[in-house]
Amino acid sequence: MKLIIVLLASFFIPVAGNGQTFRGIVRDSKTGEALPYANIGIQGKQLGGVSDQFGRFNVSFETAALNDVVVISYVGYARKQFRVSELDMTHEHLIQLIPIVLQLDEIVVDGKRESVTLGNKGKTSRHTGWGDFSSSRGRAIGLLIPAYDVPVRVNHLFFHVDACEFDSALVRINFFVYQKEQLIPFASQQKNIFHTINQKKGWVEVRILEDIILRNEEVIVAIEWLDAWAKPRSLKEGGSYVFTISLAKSMGYHYQRQTPEEQIQLIQSSYTPSIYLLCTPIQD
């Protein structure tokens, strides 16, 4: 009986001990090109991160369970999934993602109508953000933008930096449709939208070259922290660097994500991120 109890209990024990680190490189299956800043995470849990600028990753799964699902994803590619129990943590893994080719419908911009602004154009002294080199990789902060009554094409995204003490910081702009408490990537987006921030403060403008089309649907626009560059400094010199985004006094839903595959966090607040879109109405 004691043996049976021990065996049953073992099914509920997380993967424990040293060496439970998922490591390797993410590449394009056709070209062999490394995919920088690919998302790696445990489905539904705050475990995961992103690969580095060379596609290499080293993610701790010490508290993961054997039946947990690991998801590797990249915009424009089919995602891959594995059970933790299928992974050999003693070796590096080569993850090859298959490109997705999409046939996009033609769109016509309605030049007769003025541009449409969606989101928070204001700002206050309040802010939210990050503060070190590596532990925040893959974290995202964003805004839920309500559905608009006509289809629009996103031309520019703006967000207000309250402070950026790094020499430069790299972020990724993420667009998601929010349906039934799930995030669905935009089918029309085939490439990552990266942006390097060199300024210390103020509005950051990101030109959107992808065909991001909003068709009467709620959308989450998120700024994802990926990397930063500066000379490390001691506590005497000021300690960790700071990178923060301003908040506007506007009732809405603030989106937060610590790791790529965790459960969605939408927080209703009277202060939400200073993020807005500049769009043009279109005819389908």
N, C-alpha and C positions, 0 to 999 in steps of 0.2 A: 504493500500500500504506500509506504514512504517513497519507494522508487517511482511509482506512478505519479504521485504528487509532484515530485521533483521534475519529472519529464514534462508534465502539463505546464508547470510554472515556467519552464524554459521557453515556451512559445511566446510568452509575454514579456520576456526580458529584452530591453533594447540592446542593440549592438554596442558592446562596451569594451573598454580597455584601450590600450595604446595602438596606434597604427591604423585606426579606422578613418583613413583619409583617402578620399576619392581624388585621384590626380591623373593628369594626362594632357592631351592637346585636342582641340576641335578643328577639323579641317573640312573644306569643300570636297565632296566625294568625287567630283569630276576633275577639278583642277589641282587638288592637293593643297590649295592655298589655305593658310591658317586663318581662322575666323576670330578676330579680336572682340573681346567683351561679349562672348556668348553667355547666355543665362544657364545656370546649373542650380537645380533646387529639388528639395523633397516636396512632393505634392501635398499641399494643405498644411505644411509645417514651416516654422521659422528656421530652416536649415538650408544653407546654400550660399551662392555668391555668383561672381562672373569670372570668366577667363581674363587673362591680362591682354596687353596690346599685341602679344605674339600668339594668342590663342591658347596659352597654357593655363591650367587651372589646378588648384590645390584646395579642396573643400573638405572641412571636417564633418564627418557623419557619425561621431562617437555616440550621440544620443538617438540615432535612428534605429528603427525596428527592422528586422529582417524582411518583412513583407511590405515595407514602405517603397513607394515608387519614386525613382529618380528621373527627372525630366531635363533634357538638354534641348534648348531652343535658340533660334536665331531668325530674325526677320528675313523672309524670302526663302526659307528652308523648311522642310518637313521636320517636325520635332522627333526626338528619339526618347524612348522610355525603357527603364530597366528596374527590376526589383533589386533592392540592396543585396539580397541573398545571391544574386547572379554575379556580383562584382568581386573581383579578386583585388583586395586592397593592398596586396604586396607588390603589385605591378602598376606601371603607368598604362593608361588606356588611350587608344586612338579612336576618337569619336568622329565618324564621317557623316556629315549631314547632306541630304539630297536636295538640290535646288528645286524650287517650285516655279514653274513657268505659267503665268496667268495671262489670259487674253482679256484686255480691258475694253469696256465699251467706250465709244467716242462721246465726249462731252462738249457742249457749246456754252461758252460764257455769255451771260446776258449783260451786254455792255450798257443797256439802258438804265440799269439800276445801280444805285450807289453801293459802296462797300458796306459790309455788315461786320460789326464788332461783337464778339461773343466772349463773355468771361468778365474778369475783374480788371478794369483799367486804373483803379485807384490803388493807393498804398497807405500804410501807417508806419509808425515806428516799431510795431510788432514784427516778429520774424520767426522763421523756423528753418532748420537745416542740419548741416553736418560739421564735423570738426577734427578729422584726422586724415591720414594718408590712405589707409587700406581697410580698416575694419568696417567702413560704411559702404564699401563697393556693393552695388546692386540695390541699394536703398533708393526709394522713389517717393517723391512728394508731388501731389497734383491736385487738380480741381475737377469736380463733376460739373460739366456744362450742360444745362437743360437743352432739350430738343428745340430746334428752330423750325418755323412753319414752311420754309421752302428749301430745296436742296442748295447747298453752297459748297464752293471749293475753298479749301484753306490755302491762303497765299503766304501769310506770315504768322509767326508765333512770337509773342513778347512775354518776358517774365522779368520781374524786378529783383536785382541782387541787392540785398541790404549790406552785405560785406563779403569780400573775397580776399583773404589774406595770402592765399597762395600766389605764386608767380603766374600760374595758369591752372585751370581746372577743366576737365572734360566731362560733359554730360551727354545723355541720349534722350531724345524727345520721343515719348511713347504715346500713341493714340489707341484707345480701346473703346469698343462699344460696350455699354453696360446693360446686360439683359439677364433678368432672373438671378441676380446676385452672382453673375459670372462675367469675367472679362473676356471679350472676343477681339482678337487683333483685327485691324482693318485689312480686308482682302486686297484692297487696291494698293496697299503699301508693300513694296517689294524690296526696299532697302532700308537699312538703319539710318536714322537722322542724328548724326553726331554734331556737337558744337563745342568749340573750345572757347572758354571765357578767360579773357586777359584783363578785363577791367575790374576795378576794385569795388565799384558801386554803380547803381543806375539801371536803366532799362536795357535789357539784352534783346536784340532782334535776331530771329532765326528765319531765314527764307525757306519756305517749304516747296521743294521741287517735285516731291512725290504727289500723285493725284489722291490727296486725302479729301474725300467727298462725304459730307454729312447730309444724310437724308432723313430728316425728321426723327432723329434718334439721340438719346443721351450719350454723351461722349466723355470719357475721362482723359484729360491731358496731363501727363506726368513728366517731371524732370527727374531723370535717373542719374545718380552719382556713379561715375565710372573710374576716374583717375584724377590725380593732381600732381603738380610738380613745384617743388620749392626745397630749399636747403633745410634739413631738419634742425630744430632749435631746442635748446634746453629750457628747463622751467624758468631759469633766470632771464632767458631771452623772451619768455612769453608762453612757452609750452606749445600745445597743439594749435594748429592753424584753424581758422574759422571760415566756413562758407555757408551763407544763409540767404534765404529767399524771403522777401517781404510779404506781409499779410495785409489784405484789404479789409476794411470794415464792411463786410457784405455777407449776409446770411446765405449759407449753402453747405455743400458737402466737401470736406477736406479728405483727400485720398492719401493714405500712407501705406508703404510697403517696405518691410525690412529685407526680405529675400525674394527671389523671383517667383516661387511657386506657393507661397503661403496663402492662407485664407485672406479674402479681401477685407480691408479696413476702410470703411467710409464713415467719417465722423461729422455729424452735423454741428456747425459752429457759426457764430456771428462774425468770426474772423477767418477768412479763407485765403489761399495763396494768390498773390498778385500775378495772375496769368491771364492773358487774353489772346484771342485769335482774330486776325483780320481776314475776312472772307469775301468772296464774290459770288452772287447768285448765279445759278447755271440752269440750263434747259437739258433735261435727259433726252 
